[in-house]
Amino acid sequence: MPRDNSHTDGSQDSTGTGSSFVPRRSLIQSLSAIGLGGFVGNTASGQSHSLRGETRAVQDAQATASSPDLARWVDEVPRPGVIEPTGTKDGQPYYEVEMREVEQSLHRDLPPTTVWGYDGQYPGPTIEARRGEPVYVRWENKLPDEHLLPVDTTIHGDEVPYDSTGVRVVTHLHGGNVEHTSDGKPQAWFTRDFEETGPKFEKKDYYYVNDQPAATLWYHDHSLGITRLNVYAGLAGFYLLRSDREDELGLPAGEYEIPLVLQDRTFNDDGSLFYPTGPSDGDGSTPDPSIVPQFYGDTSVVNGKAWPRLTVEPRSYRLRLLNGSNSRFYNLKLVEYDEAAGTTGADGPPLTLIGNDGGLLAQPRQVDGRLQLGSSGRADVVVDFSDYAGSTLLLHNDAPAEFRGSVATDDDVEPLPEVLLIDVEDASDGDDTSQVPSSLGRVPEIPVESADRNRHVTLATQSDEYGRLLHLLGTGEEPLGNRLYDPATETPRKGTTEIWSIANLTGMSHPIHLHLVHFQVLGHQSYSDFDPEADSVDPETLSPPKQGERGWNDVVTVDPGQVTHVIVHFGEYEGLFNDQTGWYMWHCHMLEHEDHDMMRPLRVLPEKDDDDETCEFPADDSNRNDGGPIFE
């Protein structure tokens, strides 16, 4: 497969393909200049001591607090309600969903906690839609003028009028194959009652075409520079897209299908949410308040309840798992649990994976060992509790807070092993007629040889003007990273197929999310084995996709010292998904990283026959300072 770094219109693309790749020697020299040179060529398990020092500093940088000592497993996990349309628009269901500040009981022994919720609840109500049936949603801001959490006004301070607006929000349908004007762009924010709007705000009513496979999607805030705060405050909810094909499979349904959003929070004694005001080791040179590199809470919160328990019958359940935490990774399995002693025992029932980000897998897969979920990742699993009547189980996590692709670490970490207690009743109310058929969804393989282009993109770390760690996305041409407002470098054309080779040059794992599209993971390899100038990617030479990476994905974890290869088609593919063009985003989904500054524009250009548009982006001061065209 030949490499091509030119567009069909003849203009050049600065994505780092072909001869534009930085030679390996030059890259090592560049990384050495910022203290990462010893890392290149090492695997995740053999990373350099200097880089371990860097990641240690990242963890130390989070100002810490401890939640009050709360009794565990005293509240039943709630199940998010399903919101009904308020009417119709153009003959399609129309929803009005208000974002409001409310007080909500998150634990029996805590005073009510002030949170922000869609429809006044945390997490927000579930929207259930059907494939092929579009809906309209008006997301309405009824929040106060002052933020609930500490706002760092230096984050994109030149682009955000922090001193003149109320709380800014904009909702992104994560996993939605939607028009760009309804994607929830960071600069399409709006304040209460649309009094003020961001420079890229276009319309009040979002249109979700729902022309994609049935899947577990979710919606959450995406406002520029404060996504981490708005989501932490509670602005997230499920969006379940269903289809006739899914209905016919006979999977557990109704009360036996449970969406579970896994999050971590830290609480103050008065029940309020704790979020750091800055680094714990600050020397006075950083702003106050200041963003922190990551956030890890000390309390497991599932569906808006702290340390909850879930009561199930001894039969099969469908659990739709979502990692809705800001930064935390989960590495999950069910184990037997002695509640009185607080100790774990033998393995519990296995997780049968039937779907992930983009919908159902082609065939079910029993998870061997543990299931890994990075921030925003979803796993659709079936669990058969029939052999565990009367048992107590624990959804157990062994991922360290600063995840590097392995549970082995010689550093102090902030683990959160106990996620959810599950009580299996002694008997079931009726016969279990559900099943997991051997054939599920349709996942046609995207052949490697069909790719029109290989892109080499990088994950890198620098420092900002205050000396704080700055996480960036780069290219083979600019491996040390570009800022959000630098000219667009990822500019595929509708109808083309690309392989993205994502090289992680940092000391920690990152979940990388592409808006609009779903991709297939080809595999992983050590950076030391990666040849950015090779003419093709041979999946046979790669480590295979991880257990949760089969099928359609919109987020993939890239471990330190590794290159992850994904193949993505931009547009309809064999009757799945739909054609869209315009401005979207791709970014790390650790929300602190996304805010600062690990997010870049993804511009999907029309086919050449659609218009004469070119992709020339001058790197001049006005383009950088006013955002250029990246959010148009």
C-alpha positions as CSV (number, residue, x, y, z in Angstrom):
1,M,0.0,0.0,0.0
2,P,1.7,3.2,-1.1
3,R,1.9,6.2,1.1
4,D,0.4,9.4,-0.1
5,N,0.7,12.8,1.5
6,S,-1.1,14.8,-1.1
7,H,-4.8,15.4,-1.4
8,T,-6.7,14.6,-4.6
9,D,-6.8,18.3,-5.3
10,G,-3.1,18.4,-5.4
11,S,-2.5,20.3,-2.1
12,Q,-0.2,19.0,0.5
13,D,-1.2,17.6,3.8
14,S,0.9,18.2,6.9
15,T,0.0,14.9,8.6
16,G,3.4,13.4,8.6
17,T,3.0,10.9,5.9
18,G,5.5,9.8,3.4
19,S,8.7,11.8,3.2
20,S,7.5,14.3,5.7
21,F,8.2,12.0,8.7
22,V,10.8,13.2,11.0
23,P,13.8,10.8,10.8
24,R,14.1,8.6,13.9
25,R,17.4,10.2,14.9
26,S,15.9,13.6,14.7
27,L,13.0,12.5,16.8
28,I,15.2,11.1,19.5
29,Q,17.2,14.4,19.6
30,S,13.9,16.3,19.8
31,L,12.6,14.2,22.7
32,S,16.0,14.4,24.5
33,A,15.6,18.2,24.5
34,I,12.5,17.8,26.7
35,G,13.9,15.0,28.8
36,L,12.2,12.1,27.1
37,G,15.0,10.8,24.8
38,G,15.7,7.8,27.0
39,F,12.2,6.6,26.5
40,V,12.3,6.1,22.7
41,G,12.8,2.5,21.8
42,N,11.7,1.2,25.2
43,T,8.5,-0.8,25.8
44,A,6.0,0.1,28.4
45,S,7.5,-2.3,30.9
46,G,11.0,-1.1,30.3
47,Q,10.6,2.6,30.2
48,S,13.4,4.8,31.4
49,H,13.9,6.0,35.0
50,S,13.7,9.6,33.9
51,L,10.3,9.0,32.5
52,R,9.1,7.3,35.6
53,G,10.2,10.4,37.4
54,E,8.1,12.5,35.1
55,T,5.0,10.4,35.7
56,R,5.6,10.4,39.4
57,A,5.5,14.2,39.3
58,V,2.2,14.0,37.4
59,Q,0.6,12.1,40.2
60,D,2.2,14.2,42.9
61,A,0.8,17.3,41.2
62,Q,-2.8,16.6,42.2
63,A,-3.8,18.3,45.4
64,T,-5.5,15.7,47.5
65,A,-8.3,15.5,50.0
66,S,-10.0,12.5,51.7
67,S,-13.7,11.7,51.6
68,P,-15.3,11.1,55.0
69,D,-15.4,7.5,56.0
70,L,-18.6,6.2,54.4
71,A,-20.3,2.9,55.1
72,R,-20.1,0.8,51.9
73,W,-22.8,-1.1,50.1
74,V,-25.7,0.6,52.0
75,D,-27.5,2.1,49.0
76,E,-29.0,0.2,46.0
77,V,-27.6,1.4,42.7
78,P,-30.3,3.5,40.9
79,R,-31.2,2.8,37.3
80,P,-31.4,5.9,35.1
81,G,-34.9,6.8,34.0
82,V,-35.8,7.1,30.3
83,I,-36.8,10.5,29.1
84,E,-39.8,10.9,26.8
85,P,-40.0,13.4,23.9
86,T,-41.7,16.7,24.6
87,G,-43.2,16.8,21.1
88,T,-42.2,16.5,17.5
89,K,-40.3,18.5,15.0
90,D,-40.5,17.9,11.2
91,G,-42.4,14.7,12.1
92,Q,-39.5,13.4,14.4
93,P,-39.3,13.1,18.2
94,Y,-38.2,16.3,19.8
95,Y,-36.6,16.5,23.2
96,E,-36.1,19.5,25.5
97,V,-33.5,18.7,28.2
98,E,-32.7,21.3,30.8
99,M,-29.3,21.4,32.6
100,R,-30.0,22.4,36.2
101,E,-28.3,22.7,39.6
102,V,-29.9,20.4,42.1
103,E,-29.3,18.8,45.5
104,Q,-29.1,15.0,45.3
105,S,-28.4,12.3,47.9
106,L,-25.3,10.4,46.7
107,H,-25.0,8.4,49.9
108,R,-27.2,7.5,52.9
109,D,-24.7,9.1,55.4
110,L,-23.8,12.3,53.4
111,P,-25.8,15.5,53.4
112,P,-27.3,16.2,49.9
113,T,-24.7,17.0,47.3
114,T,-25.0,19.9,45.0
115,V,-24.6,18.6,41.4
116,W,-25.5,19.6,37.9
117,G,-27.8,17.3,36.0
118,Y,-29.5,17.0,32.6
119,D,-33.2,17.2,33.4
120,G,-32.2,17.9,36.9
121,Q,-30.7,14.5,37.7
122,Y,-27.2,13.0,37.9
123,P,-26.5,11.0,35.8
124,G,-28.9,12.5,33.2
125,P,-31.9,10.5,31.9
126,T,-31.4,7.9,29.2
127,I,-32.4,8.8,25.7
128,E,-33.6,5.8,23.8
129,A,-33.6,6.1,20.1
130,R,-34.0,3.7,17.2
131,R,-31.8,3.2,14.2
132,G,-33.1,5.0,11.1
133,E,-35.4,7.2,13.2
134,P,-33.8,10.7,13.6
135,V,-34.5,12.8,16.7
136,Y,-34.1,16.5,17.6
137,V,-32.7,17.6,21.0
138,R,-32.6,21.1,22.4
139,W,-30.1,21.2,25.3
140,E,-31.2,24.1,27.5
141,N,-28.9,25.8,30.0
142,K,-30.6,26.7,33.3
143,L,-27.4,26.7,35.4
144,P,-26.3,29.5,37.7
145,D,-23.9,32.2,36.6
146,E,-21.1,31.0,38.9
147,H,-19.4,27.6,38.5
148,L,-19.8,24.9,41.1
149,L,-16.0,24.0,40.9
150,P,-12.7,26.0,40.7
151,V,-12.2,27.5,37.2
152,D,-8.7,28.1,35.9
153,T,-9.1,31.1,33.6
154,T,-5.7,30.7,32.0
155,I,-6.9,27.6,30.0
156,H,-7.7,28.9,26.5
157,G,-7.9,32.3,28.2
158,D,-7.4,34.2,24.9
159,E,-10.5,32.4,23.4
160,V,-12.9,32.3,26.4
161,P,-14.4,35.4,27.9
162,Y,-14.2,34.1,31.5
163,D,-15.0,37.5,32.9
164,S,-18.2,38.2,31.0
165,T,-20.2,35.0,30.7
166,G,-22.3,32.7,32.9
167,V,-21.5,29.0,33.0
168,R,-20.8,27.8,29.5
169,V,-22.1,24.4,28.2
170,V,-22.4,22.4,25.0
171,T,-23.4,18.8,24.7
172,H,-21.6,16.2,22.6
173,L,-23.2,12.9,21.7
174,H,-20.2,10.7,22.2
175,G,-20.2,8.0,19.5
176,G,-22.7,9.8,17.3
177,N,-22.2,9.6,13.6
178,V,-23.8,13.1,13.2
179,E,-23.6,16.3,11.2
180,H,-20.9,18.6,12.4
181,T,-23.3,21.4,13.4
182,S,-24.8,19.0,15.9
183,D,-21.6,17.5,17.2
184,G,-21.1,19.7,20.2
185,K,-18.0,21.7,19.3
186,P,-16.0,23.1,22.2
187,Q,-16.5,26.7,20.9
188,A,-20.3,26.2,20.2
189,W,-21.0,26.8,23.9
190,F,-23.9,28.9,25.3
191,T,-24.9,30.4,28.6
192,R,-28.2,30.4,30.4
193,D,-31.2,30.7,28.0
194,F,-28.7,31.2,25.1
195,E,-28.0,34.7,26.3
196,E,-24.4,34.5,25.1
197,T,-23.0,32.0,22.6
198,G,-19.6,30.9,21.5
199,P,-18.1,31.9,18.2
200,K,-19.0,28.6,16.6
201,F,-22.5,28.2,17.9
202,E,-24.9,27.6,15.0
203,K,-28.3,26.4,16.2
204,K,-30.3,25.5,19.3
205,D,-31.8,22.3,18.1
206,Y,-29.4,19.4,17.5
207,Y,-30.3,16.8,14.8
208,Y,-29.2,13.2,15.5
209,V,-29.8,11.1,12.3
210,N,-29.3,7.7,14.2
211,D,-28.1,6.1,10.9
212,Q,-25.6,3.8,12.5
213,P,-25.6,0.4,14.3
214,A,-27.4,0.0,17.6
215,A,-25.0,0.9,20.3
216,T,-24.3,2.2,23.8
217,L,-23.7,5.9,23.2
218,W,-23.6,8.6,25.8
219,Y,-23.9,12.4,26.0
220,H,-21.8,14.8,28.0
221,D,-20.6,18.4,28.2
222,H,-17.8,19.4,25.9
223,S,-17.3,23.1,26.6
224,L,-13.9,24.6,25.9
225,G,-11.5,24.6,28.8
226,I,-14.1,23.4,31.4
227,T,-15.1,20.0,30.2
228,R,-13.5,18.3,33.2
229,L,-15.4,20.5,35.6
230,N,-18.8,20.2,33.9
231,V,-18.7,16.4,33.6
232,Y,-17.4,16.1,37.1
233,A,-20.3,18.2,38.3
234,G,-22.7,15.7,36.8
235,L,-23.3,16.6,33.1
236,A,-23.5,13.1,31.5
237,G,-26.1,10.5,30.6
238,F,-26.7,7.4,28.4
239,Y,-28.0,7.5,24.9
240,L,-29.1,4.0,23.8
241,L,-29.6,3.4,20.1
242,R,-31.7,0.3,19.4
243,S,-32.6,-1.6,16.3
244,D,-35.0,-4.3,15.1
245,R,-32.0,-6.6,14.6
246,E,-31.0,-6.2,18.2
247,D,-34.6,-6.8,19.4
248,E,-34.7,-10.1,17.6
249,L,-31.6,-11.5,19.3
250,G,-33.3,-12.4,22.6
251,L,-30.7,-10.8,24.8
252,P,-31.7,-10.0,28.4
253,A,-34.0,-7.0,28.3
254,G,-36.3,-4.8,30.4
255,E,-35.4,-5.0,34.1
256,Y,-32.6,-7.4,33.2
257,E,-30.7,-4.8,31.1
258,I,-28.9,-2.3,33.3
259,P,-26.8,0.7,32.2
260,L,-23.9,1.3,34.7
261,V,-21.7,4.4,34.5
262,L,-18.6,4.0,36.6
263,Q,-17.1,7.2,38.1
264,D,-14.8,8.3,40.9
265,R,-15.5,11.2,43.2
266,T,-14.1,12.8,46.3
267,F,-16.4,14.4,48.9
268,N,-16.0,17.1,51.5
269,D,-17.5,16.4,55.0
270,D,-20.6,18.5,54.1
271,G,-21.4,16.3,51.1
272,S,-20.1,18.7,48.5
273,L,-17.9,17.6,45.6
274,F,-14.2,18.1,46.1
275,Y,-12.1,19.1,43.1
276,P,-8.5,20.3,43.4
277,T,-7.8,24.0,43.2
278,G,-4.3,23.4,42.0
279,P,-1.1,21.3,42.4
280,S,-0.3,20.2,45.9
281,D,3.3,21.0,45.4
282,G,2.8,24.4,43.8
283,D,5.5,27.0,44.4
284,G,3.4,30.0,43.8
285,S,4.2,30.2,40.1
286,T,1.0,28.6,39.0
287,P,-2.4,30.3,38.8
288,D,-4.9,30.0,41.6
289,P,-7.0,28.1,40.9
290,S,-5.0,25.9,38.5
291,I,-5.7,22.9,36.4
292,V,-4.2,19.6,37.6
293,P,-2.7,17.0,35.2
294,Q,-5.2,14.3,36.2
295,F,-7.9,13.7,38.8
296,Y,-8.5,10.5,40.7
297,G,-11.3,10.4,43.3
298,D,-11.2,8.1,46.3
299,T,-14.8,6.9,46.2
300,S,-16.5,4.7,43.7
301,V,-19.7,6.2,42.4
302,V,-22.0,4.1,40.1
303,N,-25.1,5.7,38.5
304,G,-24.8,8.6,41.0
305,K,-24.5,6.5,44.2
306,A,-21.4,6.2,46.3
307,W,-20.3,2.6,47.1
308,P,-23.6,1.1,46.0
309,R,-24.9,-2.5,45.8
310,L,-26.8,-4.1,43.0
311,T,-29.4,-6.8,43.7
312,V,-29.9,-9.4,40.9
313,E,-31.7,-12.6,40.4
314,P,-29.8,-15.9,39.6
315,R,-30.2,-15.5,35.9
316,S,-28.6,-13.6,32.9
317,Y,-28.3,-9.9,32.9
318,R,-27.1,-7.4,30.2
319,L,-24.9,-4.8,31.7
320,R,-23.9,-1.7,29.7
321,L,-20.7,-0.5,31.3
322,L,-19.4,3.0,30.7
323,N,-16.2,4.5,32.1
324,G,-17.5,8.0,32.9
325,S,-14.5,9.0,35.1
326,N,-12.3,12.0,34.3
327,S,-9.0,10.2,34.2
328,R,-9.3,6.7,35.9
329,F,-8.8,3.4,34.0
330,Y,-10.7,0.3,35.1
331,N,-9.5,-3.3,34.7
332,L,-12.6,-5.3,35.7
333,K,-13.7,-8.8,36.7
334,L,-16.3,-10.3,39.1
335,V,-15.0,-12.1,42.2
336,E,-16.6,-13.7,45.2
337,Y,-16.7,-11.4,48.2
338,D,-16.9,-11.7,51.9
339,E,-18.8,-8.6,52.9
340,A,-18.2,-8.9,56.6
341,A,-14.4,-9.4,56.2
342,G,-14.1,-7.2,53.2
343,T,-12.0,-9.8,51.4
344,T,-12.2,-11.3,47.9
345,G,-12.2,-14.9,47.0
346,A,-12.5,-17.1,43.9
347,D,-13.4,-15.8,40.5
348,G,-17.1,-15.1,39.9
349,P,-19.1,-15.5,36.7
350,P,-17.3,-14.5,33.5
351,L,-18.2,-11.4,31.5
352,T,-19.4,-12.3,28.0
353,L,-18.6,-9.3,25.8
354,I,-21.3,-8.7,23.2
355,G,-20.6,-5.2,22.1
356,N,-18.4,-2.1,22.7
357,D,-18.3,1.6,21.6
358,G,-19.9,1.2,18.2
359,G,-22.4,-1.6,18.7
360,L,-22.7,-5.3,18.8
361,L,-19.7,-7.6,18.0
362,A,-20.0,-10.1,15.2
363,Q,-19.8,-12.9,17.7
364,P,-19.8,-13.0,21.5
365,R,-16.5,-13.3,23.3
366,Q,-16.0,-14.5,26.8
367,V,-13.5,-12.2,28.6
368,D,-10.4,-14.0,29.6
369,G,-9.3,-12.5,32.8
370,R,-10.2,-8.8,33.0
371,L,-11.9,-6.2,30.9
372,Q,-10.1,-2.9,30.4
373,L,-11.9,0.4,30.0
374,G,-10.3,3.8,29.5
375,S,-12.2,7.0,30.1
376,S,-15.3,7.1,27.8
377,G,-14.9,3.4,26.8
378,R,-18.0,1.2,26.8
379,A,-18.5,-2.5,27.1
380,D,-21.8,-4.3,26.5
381,V,-21.6,-7.6,28.5
382,V,-23.9,-10.4,29.5
383,V,-23.4,-12.1,32.9
384,D,-25.1,-15.3,33.9
385,F,-25.6,-15.3,37.7
386,S,-27.6,-18.6,37.7
387,D,-24.8,-20.6,39.4
388,Y,-24.3,-18.0,42.1
389,A,-27.6,-18.0,43.9
390,G,-27.3,-16.5,47.4
391,S,-23.7,-15.3,46.7
392,T,-22.2,-11.9,47.1
393,L,-19.9,-10.7,44.3
394,L,-17.7,-7.7,43.8
395,L,-17.0,-5.9,40.6
396,H,-13.2,-5.6,41.2
397,N,-10.7,-3.2,39.6
398,D,-7.0,-3.6,39.7
399,A,-5.9,-0.7,37.5
400,P,-3.6,1.7,39.3
401,A,-4.7,5.3,39.1
402,E,-1.8,6.3,36.8
403,F,-2.3,3.6,34.2
404,R,0.6,2.6,32.0
405,G,-0.8,-0.5,30.3
406,S,0.0,-2.8,33.2
407,V,-1.2,-3.4,36.8
408,A,2.5,-3.7,37.9
409,T,3.9,-0.6,39.4
410,D,6.6,0.4,41.9
411,D,5.1,3.7,42.6
412,D,2.5,4.8,45.2
413,V,-0.9,4.8,43.5
414,E,-4.4,5.7,44.2
415,P,-6.2,2.4,43.5
416,L,-10.0,2.0,43.6
417,P,-10.4,-1.8,43.7
418,E,-13.9,-2.0,45.1
419,V,-16.4,-0.7,42.4
420,L,-19.8,-2.3,42.9
421,L,-21.1,-5.0,45.2
422,I,-23.6,-7.5,43.7
423,D,-26.1,-9.5,45.7
424,V,-27.4,-12.5,44.0
425,E,-30.8,-13.5,45.4
426,D,-31.6,-17.1,46.3
427,A,-34.2,-17.6,43.6
428,S,-35.5,-16.0,40.4
429,D,-39.0,-14.7,39.8
430,G,-39.4,-16.7,36.6
431,D,-37.8,-18.7,33.8
432,D,-34.9,-17.0,32.0
433,T,-35.7,-17.2,28.3
434,S,-32.9,-14.8,27.2
435,Q,-30.0,-16.0,25.2
436,V,-26.7,-14.9,23.7
437,P,-26.8,-16.1,20.1
438,S,-23.6,-17.1,18.3
439,S,-24.1,-14.3,15.7
440,L,-24.8,-10.8,16.9
441,G,-24.0,-7.7,14.8
442,R,-22.6,-7.0,11.4
443,V,-18.9,-5.9,11.5
444,P,-17.5,-6.1,8.0
445,E,-13.7,-6.0,8.0
446,I,-12.0,-3.0,6.6
447,P,-9.1,-4.5,4.5
448,V,-5.7,-3.0,5.2
449,E,-5.0,-2.9,1.4
450,S,-8.0,-0.6,0.9
451,A,-6.4,2.2,2.9
452,D,-5.7,5.4,0.9
453,R,-3.3,6.8,3.4
454,N,-1.3,6.1,6.5
455,R,-1.1,8.8,9.1
456,H,1.5,8.9,11.8
457,V,0.3,10.9,14.9
458,T,1.9,11.2,18.3
459,L,1.1,11.7,21.9
460,A,3.6,14.0,23.6
461,T,4.2,16.1,26.7
462,Q,5.6,19.6,27.0
463,S,5.4,22.4,29.6
464,D,3.2,25.5,29.4
465,E,4.2,29.0,30.3
466,Y,3.6,28.3,34.0
467,G,5.8,25.2,34.0
468,R,2.8,22.8,34.2
469,L,2.7,19.6,32.2
470,L,1.0,20.1,28.9
471,H,-0.3,17.1,27.0
472,L,-0.3,17.4,23.2
473,L,-1.1,15.6,20.0
474,G,1.4,15.8,17.2
475,T,2.3,14.3,13.8
476,G,5.4,12.7,12.3
477,E,6.3,16.2,11.2
478,E,5.7,17.8,14.6
479,P,6.2,14.8,17.0
480,L,6.4,17.1,20.1
481,G,2.9,18.2,19.5
482,N,0.6,20.9,18.2
483,R,-1.8,23.2,20.2
484,L,-5.5,23.2,19.7
485,Y,-5.4,26.4,17.7
486,D,-2.6,25.4,15.4
487,P,-3.7,24.8,11.8
488,A,-5.5,21.5,11.1
489,T,-3.3,18.6,10.2
490,E,-5.8,15.7,10.1
491,T,-7.9,16.4,7.0
492,P,-9.2,13.2,5.4
493,R,-11.7,13.2,2.5
494,K,-15.2,11.7,2.7
495,G,-15.2,8.2,1.2
496,T,-11.5,7.5,1.9
497,T,-10.0,4.9,4.3
498,E,-7.0,5.7,6.4
499,I,-4.7,3.9,8.8
500,W,-3.8,5.9,11.9
501,S,-0.6,4.9,13.6
502,I,-0.7,6.5,17.0
503,A,2.6,6.6,18.8
504,N,2.7,7.3,22.5
505,L,5.8,9.2,23.5
506,T,4.6,9.9,27.0
507,G,4.9,7.9,30.3
508,M,1.3,7.0,30.7
509,S,-1.6,5.4,28.8
510,H,-4.1,7.7,27.0
511,P,-7.6,6.8,25.7
512,I,-7.8,8.5,22.2
513,H,-11.2,9.4,20.9
514,L,-12.2,10.3,17.3
515,H,-15.5,12.2,16.9
516,L,-17.9,11.2,14.1
517,V,-16.3,7.9,13.0
518,H,-15.8,4.4,14.3
519,F,-12.7,2.5,13.5
520,Q,-11.3,-1.0,13.8
521,V,-8.1,-1.7,15.8
522,L,-5.4,-3.5,13.8
523,G,-3.1,-4.1,16.7
524,H,-0.2,-2.7,18.7
525,Q,3.6,-2.8,18.6
526,S,6.6,-1.4,20.5
527,Y,7.7,2.0,19.3
528,S,11.2,0.5,18.9
529,D,9.8,-1.8,16.2
530,F,7.8,0.9,14.4
531,D,9.0,2.1,11.0
532,P,7.1,5.3,10.2
533,E,8.4,5.2,6.6
534,A,7.2,1.7,5.8
535,D,4.8,1.4,2.8
536,S,2.2,-0.6,4.7
537,V,1.1,-2.0,8.1
538,D,1.1,-5.7,8.4
539,P,-1.4,-6.8,11.1
540,E,0.4,-10.2,11.3
541,T,3.4,-8.5,12.8
542,L,1.4,-6.7,15.5
543,S,0.2,-7.7,18.9
544,P,-3.5,-8.4,18.4
545,P,-6.2,-6.1,19.6
546,K,-7.1,-6.3,23.2
547,Q,-10.2,-8.1,24.3
548,G,-12.4,-5.0,24.3
549,E,-11.1,-3.7,21.0
550,R,-12.8,-6.0,18.5
551,G,-15.6,-4.6,16.4
552,W,-16.3,-0.9,16.1
553,N,-14.5,1.5,18.4
554,D,-14.5,5.3,18.8
555,V,-11.9,5.3,21.6
556,V,-8.7,3.3,21.9
557,T,-6.0,3.1,24.6
558,V,-2.5,3.7,23.6
559,D,0.1,2.6,26.1
560,P,3.4,4.3,26.7
561,G,6.2,3.2,24.4
562,Q,3.6,1.7,22.0
563,V,2.2,2.4,18.6
564,T,-1.5,1.5,18.2
565,H,-2.7,1.1,14.6
566,V,-6.4,1.7,13.7
567,I,-8.1,1.7,10.3
568,V,-11.0,4.1,9.7
569,H,-13.3,4.8,6.9
570,F,-14.7,8.3,6.6
571,G,-18.4,7.8,5.6
572,E,-20.8,5.1,4.8
573,Y,-19.3,1.6,4.8
574,E,-21.2,-1.4,3.4
575,G,-24.5,0.0,4.4
576,L,-23.3,1.1,7.9
577,F,-22.9,4.7,9.1
578,N,-23.5,7.7,6.9
579,D,-21.6,10.4,5.0
580,Q,-20.7,13.6,6.8
581,T,-18.2,16.4,6.2
582,G,-17.1,19.3,8.3
583,W,-15.2,20.2,11.4
584,Y,-15.0,17.6,14.2
585,M,-12.4,16.9,16.9
586,W,-10.1,14.1,18.1
587,H,-8.5,14.1,21.5
588,C,-7.4,12.3,24.6
589,H,-10.5,11.5,26.7
590,M,-8.8,12.0,30.0
591,L,-10.7,15.2,30.6
592,E,-7.9,17.1,32.2
593,H,-5.7,16.3,29.2
594,E,-8.5,17.3,26.8
595,D,-8.9,20.7,28.4
596,H,-5.1,21.3,28.4
597,D,-4.3,20.9,25.4
598,M,-4.6,17.3,24.1
599,M,-7.3,18.0,21.5
600,R,-7.0,18.8,17.8
601,P,-9.4,19.5,14.9
602,L,-10.4,16.7,12.6
603,R,-11.7,18.1,9.3
604,V,-13.5,15.8,7.0
605,L,-13.3,17.3,3.5
606,P,-15.9,16.6,0.7
607,E,-15.0,14.4,-2.1
608,K,-13.2,16.2,-4.9
609,D,-16.3,16.1,-7.1
610,D,-18.4,17.7,-4.3
611,D,-16.6,21.1,-4.6
612,D,-13.3,22.7,-5.4
613,E,-12.3,23.1,-1.7
614,T,-8.7,22.7,-0.9
615,C,-7.0,22.2,2.5
616,E,-4.4,24.9,2.7
617,F,-4.0,26.3,6.2
618,P,-1.5,29.1,6.6
619,A,0.3,28.9,9.9
620,D,0.1,32.7,10.5
621,D,-0.6,34.5,13.7
622,S,-4.2,35.3,12.9
623,N,-5.0,31.7,12.2
624,R,-3.4,30.7,15.5
625,N,-4.9,33.5,17.6
626,D,-8.5,33.6,16.5
627,G,-8.8,29.9,15.9
628,G,-8.6,30.1,12.2
629,P,-11.2,27.9,10.5
630,I,-10.9,25.0,12.9
631,F,-14.3,25.2,14.4
632,E,-16.2,26.4,11.4
